Amino acid sequence: MENTFTAVFEKVGDWYIGYVEELPGANVQEKTLEEARESLREAIELILISNREFAEQ
């Protein structure tokens, strides 16, 4: 099963802020847009793993 999420990125001062509205807790702050994209991918993956493990308990 593949999940599709909408990532939102904003430039605030010198930082790029990224988040996923459909997934609480999936938010990042990085110096470049590419770093923000990669960090958000990693955050999403970790949150989904954690949520699956919690659901299995």
FENDA-V236401 format. One record per backbone hydrogen bond with DSSP energy under -1.0 kcal/mol. NH is the residue of the N-H (numbers start at 1). CO is the residue of the C=O. E is the energy in kcal/mol with one decimal. If there is no record, write none. Layout:
nh = <NH:NH>
co = <CO:CO>
e = <E:E>
This chain:
nh = <8:10:12:15:16:17:18:19:20:23:26:27:28:30:36:37:38:39:40:41:42:43:44:45:46:47:48:49:50:51:52:53:54:55:56>
co = <19:17:15:12:30:10:28:8:26:20:23:25:18:16:32:33:34:35:36:37:38:39:40:41:42:43:44:45:46:47:48:49:50:51:52>
e = <-2.9:-2.6:-2.8:-2.1:-3.4:-3.2:-2.1:-2.1:-1.8:-1.3:-2.1:-1.4:-2.8:-2.4:-2.1:-2.5:-2.3:-2.7:-2.3:-2.2:-2.2:-2.5:-2.7:-2.3:-2.4:-2.5:-2.6:-2.2:-2.4:-2.7:-2.3:-2.4:-2.4:-2.2:-1.6>
